């Protein structure tokens, strides 16, 4: 009788789990657990089928051995600036403070993105002219250059059941000569020029549950956010930069979300400020300004706190 009851319980549990709507889990890997800090860029997306994508590892992932990473199948890099590609990183999770994070460990000349991909045996998916750079870095470090995959504007690749496309991002994308090294890198640095790796990109991801997600990268306002991201891809969840100066500010970002992309939900990104204190949005911050201006539910990515989104882009847990 006891075995029968256990078997029945397991069967009911499996049926209940199967009946639950499939969700995409989004986990921020920021500088300080429970906060939204100036250097925070990195997000891990987990498809319902288990595929895990790391977006812009930046400087807050504590290298390839960071225990918060877990398994990583794909690394996405929007552009080559150090705060996205990862020219340095903290020595351990939660090092330093939110206002002054520890970035004492150099990731040069490889970058955190390359080091993580090598350690995790992950693919690196980028657009524009970035893939050859990553292929060369993988090869130079004993990896497989074919693991650097191209998804140029208008095309896409599918990895682990997740379709990955690149879209326009209006931003600079010079490659720091420190990644090149040697006499060439030295000469470029002295001349004040960067390597040309093509245009910066954003991403549109289609997950196996049907959720379409727009990752803005660093961008200004572009017509493609309406014509391509909304009208063609029909994005329902967006990750939007709000930092101002280098990218769209809160008002401009809110315009992109309210009038162009029009998703069901948006995750704030790249605020370049202390966005929260004790997990609460800081009064007078750019983060607060964006939250007030957004006409759709806007979520603050508190480090290590996982959010779940259904196929329609609605947060079902953790927001």
VENFEN-V691638 format. One record per residue. N is the residue number from 0. RES is the residue in one small letter. BURIAL is # if it has 9 or more other C-alpha atoms within 8 Angstrom, else .. Layout:
# VENFEN-V691638
n->N res->RES burial->BURIAL
n->N res->RES burial->BURIAL
This chain:
# VENFEN-V691638
n->0 res->x burial->.
n->1 res->x burial->.
n->2 res->x burial->.
n->3 res->x burial->.
n->4 res->x burial->.
n->5 res->x burial->.
n->6 res->x burial->.
n->7 res->x burial->.
n->8 res->x burial->.
n->9 res->x burial->.
n->10 res->x burial->.
n->11 res->x burial->.
n->12 res->x burial->.
n->13 res->x burial->.
n->14 res->x burial->.
n->15 res->x burial->.
n->16 res->x burial->.
n->17 res->x burial->.
n->18 res->x burial->.
n->19 res->x burial->.
n->20 res->x burial->.
n->21 res->x burial->.
n->22 res->x burial->#
n->23 res->x burial->#
n->24 res->x burial->#
n->25 res->x burial->#
n->26 res->x burial->#
n->27 res->x burial->#
n->28 res->x burial->#
n->29 res->x burial->#
n->30 res->x burial->#
n->31 res->x burial->#
n->32 res->x burial->#
n->33 res->x burial->#
n->34 res->x burial->#
n->35 res->x burial->#
n->36 res->x burial->#
n->37 res->x burial->#
n->38 res->x burial->#
n->39 res->x burial->#
n->40 res->x burial->#
n->41 res->x burial->#
n->42 res->x burial->#
n->43 res->x burial->#
n->44 res->x burial->#
n->45 res->x burial->#
n->46 res->x burial->#
n->47 res->x burial->#
n->48 res->x burial->.
n->49 res->x burial->.
n->50 res->x burial->#
n->51 res->x burial->#
n->52 res->x burial->#
n->53 res->x burial->#
n->54 res->x burial->#
n->55 res->x burial->#
n->56 res->x burial->#
n->57 res->x burial->#
n->58 res->x burial->#
n->59 res->x burial->#
n->60 res->x burial->#
n->61 res->x burial->#
n->62 res->x burial->#
n->63 res->x burial->#
n->64 res->x burial->.
n->65 res->x burial->#
n->66 res->x burial->.
n->67 res->x burial->.
n->68 res->x burial->#
n->69 res->x burial->.
n->70 res->x burial->.
n->71 res->x burial->#
n->72 res->x burial->#
n->73 res->x burial->#
n->74 res->x burial->#
n->75 res->x burial->#
n->76 res->x burial->#
n->77 res->x burial->#
n->78 res->x burial->#
n->79 res->x burial->#
n->80 res->x burial->#
n->81 res->x burial->#
n->82 res->x burial->#
n->83 res->x burial->#
n->84 res->x burial->#
n->85 res->x burial->#
n->86 res->x burial->#
n->87 res->x burial->#
n->88 res->x burial->#
n->89 res->x burial->#
n->90 res->x burial->#
n->91 res->x burial->.
n->92 res->x burial->#
n->93 res->x burial->#
n->94 res->x burial->#
n->95 res->x burial->.
n->96 res->x burial->#
n->97 res->x burial->#
n->98 res->x burial->.
n->99 res->x burial->.
n->100 res->x burial->#
n->101 res->x burial->#
n->102 res->x burial->#
n->103 res->x burial->.
n->104 res->x burial->.
n->105 res->x burial->.
n->106 res->x burial->#
n->107 res->x burial->#
n->108 res->x burial->#
n->109 res->x burial->#
n->110 res->x burial->#
n->111 res->x burial->#
n->112 res->x burial->#
n->113 res->x burial->#
n->114 res->x burial->#
n->115 res->x burial->#
n->116 res->x burial->#
n->117 res->x burial->#
n->118 res->x burial->.
n->119 res->x burial->#
n->120 res->x burial->.
n->121 res->x burial->#
n->122 res->x burial->#
n->123 res->x burial->#
n->124 res->x burial->#
n->125 res->x burial->#
n->126 res->x burial->#
n->127 res->x burial->#
n->128 res->x burial->.
n->129 res->x burial->#
n->130 res->x burial->#
n->131 res->x burial->.
n->132 res->x burial->.
n->133 res->x burial->#
n->134 res->x burial->#
n->135 res->x burial->#
n->136 res->x burial->#
n->137 res->x burial->#
n->138 res->x burial->#
n->139 res->x burial->.
n->140 res->x burial->.
n->141 res->x burial->.
n->142 res->x burial->.
n->143 res->x burial->.
n->144 res->x burial->#
n->145 res->x burial->.
n->146 res->x burial->#
n->147 res->x burial->#
n->148 res->x burial->#
n->149 res->x burial->#
n->150 res->x burial->#
n->151 res->x burial->#
n->152 res->x burial->#
n->153 res->x burial->.
n->154 res->x burial->.
n->155 res->x burial->#
n->156 res->x burial->#
n->157 res->x burial->.
n->158 res->x burial->.
n->159 res->x burial->.
n->160 res->x burial->#
n->161 res->x burial->#
n->162 res->x burial->#
n->163 res->x burial->#
n->164 res->x burial->#
n->165 res->x burial->#
n->166 res->x burial->#
n->167 res->x burial->#
n->168 res->x burial->#
n->169 res->x burial->#
n->170 res->x burial->#
n->171 res->x burial->.
n->172 res->x burial->#
n->173 res->x burial->#
n->174 res->x burial->#
n->175 res->x burial->#
n->176 res->x burial->#
n->177 res->x burial->#
n->178 res->x burial->#
n->179 res->x burial->#
n->180 res->x burial->#
n->181 res->x burial->.
n->182 res->x burial->.
n->183 res->x burial->#
n->184 res->x burial->#
n->185 res->x burial->#
n->186 res->x burial->.
n->187 res->x burial->#
n->188 res->x burial->#
n->189 res->x burial->.
n->190 res->x burial->.
n->191 res->x burial->.
n->192 res->x burial->.
n->193 res->x burial->#
n->194 res->x burial->.
n->195 res->x burial->.
n->196 res->x burial->#
n->197 res->x burial->.
n->198 res->x burial->#
n->199 res->x burial->#
n->200 res->x burial->#
n->201 res->x burial->#
n->202 res->x burial->#
n->203 res->x burial->#
n->204 res->x burial->#
n->205 res->x burial->#
n->206 res->x burial->#
n->207 res->x burial->#
n->208 res->x burial->#
n->209 res->x burial->.
n->210 res->x burial->#
n->211 res->x burial->#
n->212 res->x burial->#
n->213 res->x burial->#
n->214 res->x burial->#
n->215 res->x burial->#
n->216 res->x burial->#
n->217 res->x burial->#
n->218 res->x burial->#
n->219 res->x burial->#
n->220 res->x burial->#
n->221 res->x burial->#
n->222 res->x burial->.
n->223 res->x burial->#
n->224 res->x burial->#
n->225 res->x burial->#
n->226 res->x burial->#
n->227 res->x burial->#
n->228 res->x burial->#
n->229 res->x burial->#
n->230 res->x burial->.
n->231 res->x burial->.
n->232 res->x burial->#
n->233 res->x burial->.
n->234 res->x burial->#
n->235 res->x burial->#
n->236 res->x burial->#
n->237 res->x burial->#
n->238 res->x burial->#
n->239 res->x burial->#
n->240 res->x burial->#
n->241 res->x burial->#
n->242 res->x burial->#
n->243 res->x burial->#
n->244 res->x burial->.
n->245 res->x burial->.
n->246 res->x burial->#
n->247 res->x burial->#
n->248 res->x burial->#
n->249 res->x burial->#
n->250 res->x burial->#
n->251 res->x burial->#
n->252 res->x burial->#
n->253 res->x burial->#
n->254 res->x burial->#
n->255 res->x burial->#
n->256 res->x burial->#
n->257 res->x burial->#
n->258 res->x burial->.
n->259 res->x burial->#
n->260 res->x burial->#
n->261 res->x burial->#
n->262 res->x burial->#
n->263 res->x burial->#
n->264 res->x burial->#
n->265 res->x burial->#
n->266 res->x burial->#
n->267 res->x burial->#
n->268 res->x burial->#
n->269 res->x burial->#
n->270 res->x burial->#
n->271 res->x burial->.
n->272 res->x burial->#
n->273 res->x burial->#
n->274 res->x burial->#
n->275 res->x burial->#
n->276 res->x burial->#
n->277 res->x burial->.
n->278 res->x burial->#
n->279 res->x burial->.
n->280 res->x burial->#
n->281 res->x burial->#
n->282 res->x burial->.
n->283 res->x burial->.
n->284 res->x burial->#
n->285 res->x burial->#
n->286 res->x burial->#
n->287 res->x burial->#
n->288 res->x burial->#
n->289 res->x burial->#
n->290 res->x burial->.
n->291 res->x burial->.
n->292 res->x burial->#
n->293 res->x burial->#
n->294 res->x burial->.
n->295 res->x burial->#
n->296 res->x burial->.
n->297 res->x burial->#
n->298 res->x burial->#
n->299 res->x burial->#
n->300 res->x burial->#
n->301 res->x burial->#
n->302 res->x burial->#
n->303 res->x burial->#
n->304 res->x burial->#
n->305 res->x burial->#
n->306 res->x burial->#
n->307 res->x burial->#
n->308 res->x burial->#
n->309 res->x burial->#
n->310 res->x burial->#
n->311 res->x burial->#
n->312 res->x burial->#
n->313 res->x burial->#
n->314 res->x burial->#
n->315 res->x burial->#
n->316 res->x burial->.
n->317 res->x burial->.
n->318 res->x burial->.
